Amino acid sequence: MIVQTGIGQRRAAEGARWLVNQFSPCALVSFGFAGGLNPQLTRGTLVIGTALVADDSSRVVAEAQRSLIDQFQAAAEAEELPVQQGTIVTAKHIVPDAASKAAFRRNSGACAVDMETAGIVQVACEVGLPWVAVRAIVDCASDSLPAECLMTLRDDGRVATGLLVRTLCRSPSLIRPLFTLAAGTTVARRHLSRMLGRWTINLQAQTSPV
């Protein structure tokens, strides 16, 4: 079962708690986009989170289940997708520029930052479920996200199209960085979809009767 929570730790926790109450899952997966903190991570690289770390230190908040990590690693490799294992940090706000990302990396030691995994991990720990984070890099460590474009994102993660058009009309110079961001999002979404499809096939093969 999949639930689209939108942006932020609170919304992610609410979605995870709803899944637990409605369907009694055997594990929780934080699945979506992330910003790169490790300069070596390119757009579209799949990051499998081995642990969630605090945003102000490298203290490990919770560790992902190794069997889930291995399952998604195998799925990525089967699809010949770029993949990296490492720690994840969750930010309260979008981390918009290279300097902010570098600070997050110094403080946490994480290779990627998102805004949802901590909420999902919180619920997993509350109910005693294993978890893993699977995130695709949309913006690299050196990329800056235009503040004006970020303001067009709604809480559910969708873009307010009318506001975006008005913003671009006022500031045409934003078109190029916006297209770069859109390109990163497209390749990240494609890689996530392929990995999820392969992971599902692998699970079905494991559970099918001989």
Backbone torsions as a table, in degrees:
resi	resn	phi	psi	omega
1	MET	NA	139.9	-178.5
2	ILE	-124.3	137.1	174.0
3	VAL	-128.2	133.1	176.8
4	GLN	-92.7	114.7	-171.5
5	THR	-94.2	-24.3	-170.6
6	GLY	89.8	-164.4	-171.0
7	ILE	-91.4	137.7	169.2
8	GLY	110.2	153.6	-177.2
9	GLN	-63.7	-42.2	-177.8
10	ARG	-62.8	-46.6	-179.6
11	ARG	-64.6	-38.3	178.7
12	ALA	-63.8	-42.3	179.2
13	ALA	-64.7	-40.6	178.5
14	GLU	-62.7	-42.3	178.6
15	GLY	-65.5	-41.7	179.2
16	ALA	-65.4	-40.6	-179.9
17	ARG	-66.0	-37.2	176.8
18	TRP	-63.6	-43.3	177.8
19	LEU	-59.4	-45.0	-179.0
20	VAL	-62.1	-44.0	-177.3
21	ASN	-70.7	-33.7	-175.0
22	GLN	-87.4	-33.8	-168.0
23	PHE	-127.9	-6.0	179.7
24	SER	48.3	59.6	-178.5
25	PRO	-68.0	163.0	178.0
26	CYS	-93.9	-7.4	178.2
27	ALA	-163.8	161.9	175.9
28	LEU	-122.1	138.1	179.8
29	VAL	-122.3	124.8	172.8
30	SER	-86.5	107.9	-168.0
31	PHE	-123.9	119.5	179.9
32	GLY	166.8	-149.8	-173.9
33	PHE	-98.2	164.3	177.0
34	ALA	-154.0	163.9	171.6
35	GLY	-100.0	143.0	179.9
36	GLY	-79.3	134.8	172.3
37	LEU	-107.6	-33.8	174.6
38	ASN	-76.8	120.6	-177.0
39	PRO	-60.0	-17.7	-178.4
40	GLN	-81.0	-11.2	-177.4
41	LEU	-83.4	123.8	178.9
42	THR	-95.6	166.5	178.6
43	ARG	-59.7	134.9	179.6
44	GLY	91.8	-10.8	177.3
45	THR	-62.8	132.9	177.6
46	LEU	-87.3	126.0	177.9
47	VAL	-108.3	120.2	175.7
48	ILE	-99.1	112.3	-174.9
49	GLY	-73.8	118.8	177.3
50	THR	-82.9	-22.9	179.5
51	ALA	-162.7	156.1	170.6
52	LEU	-99.1	129.8	179.1
53	VAL	-114.4	159.3	179.4
54	ALA	-69.1	153.4	-176.9
55	ASP	-80.1	-9.4	-178.9
56	ASP	-115.4	6.0	178.7
57	SER	-164.7	176.4	176.9
58	SER	-91.2	15.5	-179.6
59	ARG	-63.0	130.0	179.0
60	VAL	-78.0	121.5	178.3
61	VAL	-81.2	-44.5	179.2
62	ALA	-160.9	150.2	179.8
63	GLU	-105.4	141.5	177.1
64	ALA	-74.7	158.9	179.7
65	GLN	-76.5	131.2	-175.4
66	ARG	-62.2	-38.6	-178.7
67	SER	-64.6	-35.8	176.6
68	LEU	-69.1	-41.2	176.2
69	ILE	-56.9	-47.0	-177.6
70	ASP	-64.9	-36.7	179.8
71	GLN	-62.0	-46.5	-178.5
72	PHE	-74.5	-30.9	174.1
73	GLN	-62.0	-45.2	179.1
74	ALA	-63.1	-38.9	179.4
75	ALA	-65.2	-42.7	179.2
76	ALA	-64.8	-42.9	-179.6
77	GLU	-66.6	-36.9	178.6
78	ALA	-63.0	-32.6	178.7
79	GLU	-90.6	0.8	-179.6
80	GLU	56.7	45.7	-180.0
81	LEU	-100.1	149.6	175.2
82	PRO	-67.1	127.8	-175.2
83	VAL	-143.1	146.1	-179.3
84	GLN	-143.6	134.8	172.1
85	GLN	-95.3	143.4	179.5
86	GLY	176.2	178.4	-177.8
87	THR	-83.1	152.9	-179.2
88	ILE	-117.4	143.3	172.5
89	VAL	-123.6	143.1	178.4
90	THR	-106.4	129.4	179.0
91	ALA	-102.4	153.3	177.5
92	LYS	-78.9	-23.1	-179.6
93	HIS	-135.5	161.4	176.0
94	ILE	-60.2	135.3	178.0
95	VAL	-93.9	104.5	-160.9
96	PRO	-90.9	-18.8	-171.3
97	ASP	-141.0	171.2	-174.7
98	ALA	-61.3	-39.7	-178.8
99	ALA	-64.7	-43.1	179.0
100	SER	-65.2	-39.9	178.6
101	LYS	-65.3	-40.7	178.6
102	ALA	-62.8	-38.7	178.3
103	ALA	-65.1	-41.8	177.5
104	PHE	-61.8	-40.2	-179.8
105	ARG	-67.0	-41.2	178.1
106	ARG	-62.1	-42.5	-174.7
107	ASN	-75.1	-37.4	-171.5
108	SER	-107.2	-25.4	-174.3
109	GLY	74.8	5.5	-176.7
110	ALA	-75.3	157.6	178.1
111	CYS	-97.1	-14.1	-179.3
112	ALA	-151.1	153.8	-179.6
113	VAL	-127.0	136.9	173.3
114	ASP	-135.3	-170.8	-178.7
115	MET	-124.2	8.7	-173.0
116	GLU	-125.8	-29.4	-169.6
117	THR	-57.8	-38.2	-178.5
118	ALA	-60.6	-36.6	178.1
119	GLY	-66.1	-40.2	179.6
120	ILE	-69.5	-41.2	177.8
121	VAL	-63.9	-38.1	178.0
122	GLN	-56.4	-47.5	-179.7
123	VAL	-68.5	-41.1	178.7
124	ALA	-58.1	-41.9	179.7
125	CYS	-70.1	-35.9	179.5
126	GLU	-61.4	-40.0	-173.4
127	VAL	-105.0	1.1	176.3
128	GLY	75.4	35.1	179.2
129	LEU	-102.6	145.1	171.1
130	PRO	-69.1	158.5	-177.8
131	TRP	-148.6	164.6	170.7
132	VAL	-154.5	151.7	175.2
133	ALA	-108.7	131.5	176.7
134	VAL	-127.1	109.7	-171.7
135	ARG	-131.4	143.2	177.9
136	ALA	-110.1	136.0	-177.9
137	ILE	-73.5	124.4	176.6
138	VAL	-98.9	-45.3	179.7
139	ASP	-123.7	135.7	-176.7
140	CYS	-79.0	172.3	-178.1
141	ALA	-61.5	-29.4	-177.4
142	SER	-90.6	-5.4	-177.0
143	ASP	-81.9	146.4	172.1
144	SER	-114.4	136.9	179.6
145	LEU	-100.8	121.2	-178.1
146	PRO	-59.2	127.2	-177.6
147	ALA	-59.2	-36.5	-178.0
148	GLU	-63.5	-37.5	179.2
149	CYS	-73.1	-36.7	179.8
150	LEU	-62.8	-29.7	-179.3
151	MET	-70.2	-12.9	179.0
152	THR	-87.8	-3.9	176.9
153	LEU	-79.7	130.5	175.6
154	ARG	-86.6	168.1	-178.2
155	ASP	-63.2	-25.8	-179.6
156	ASP	-83.2	3.5	177.7
157	GLY	92.4	-8.8	179.4
158	ARG	-87.2	159.9	-179.2
159	VAL	-91.0	134.3	172.6
160	ALA	-77.2	95.6	-169.2
161	THR	-58.5	-46.8	-178.8
162	GLY	-59.7	-44.3	179.1
163	LEU	-64.8	-38.6	179.0
164	LEU	-62.9	-44.0	179.8
165	VAL	-61.9	-43.8	179.3
166	ARG	-63.9	-38.4	179.3
167	THR	-64.2	-42.8	179.7
168	LEU	-68.6	-34.1	177.0
169	CYS	-64.9	-37.1	179.0
170	ARG	-75.1	-32.9	-175.0
171	SER	-134.0	79.1	-178.7
172	PRO	-59.5	-22.4	-180.0
173	SER	-65.0	-14.0	179.6
174	LEU	-79.7	-11.4	-174.4
175	ILE	-62.3	-44.3	-177.4
176	ARG	-63.2	-52.3	177.9
177	PRO	-62.7	-30.0	177.8
178	LEU	-66.8	-40.9	177.8
179	PHE	-65.7	-36.3	176.2
180	THR	-62.4	-43.8	177.7
181	LEU	-64.2	-41.9	179.3
182	ALA	-63.6	-38.8	178.9
183	ALA	-65.0	-41.7	177.4
184	GLY	-63.4	-39.5	178.9
185	THR	-65.5	-39.3	-178.8
186	THR	-64.2	-47.5	-178.9
187	VAL	-69.5	-35.2	177.7
188	ALA	-64.1	-44.2	179.0
189	ARG	-63.1	-41.3	-179.4
190	ARG	-62.4	-44.5	-178.8
191	HIS	-67.7	-40.0	176.8
192	LEU	-61.3	-42.9	-178.8
193	SER	-63.2	-43.3	179.9
194	ARG	-66.1	-41.2	178.8
195	MET	-64.2	-44.1	-179.9
196	LEU	-62.7	-42.0	178.7
197	GLY	-61.1	-44.6	179.5
198	ARG	-67.0	-39.9	178.8
199	TRP	-61.3	-41.9	178.7
200	THR	-62.9	-43.4	178.0
201	ILE	-61.1	-43.4	179.9
202	ASN	-63.0	-41.1	178.8
203	LEU	-64.7	-42.4	179.4
204	GLN	-62.3	-37.8	179.0
205	ALA	-66.0	-36.3	-179.0
206	GLN	-71.5	-31.4	-174.6
207	THR	-98.1	-9.8	-179.3
208	SER	-70.0	139.2	178.6
209	PRO	-68.2	147.5	179.7
210	VAL	-77.2	NA	NA
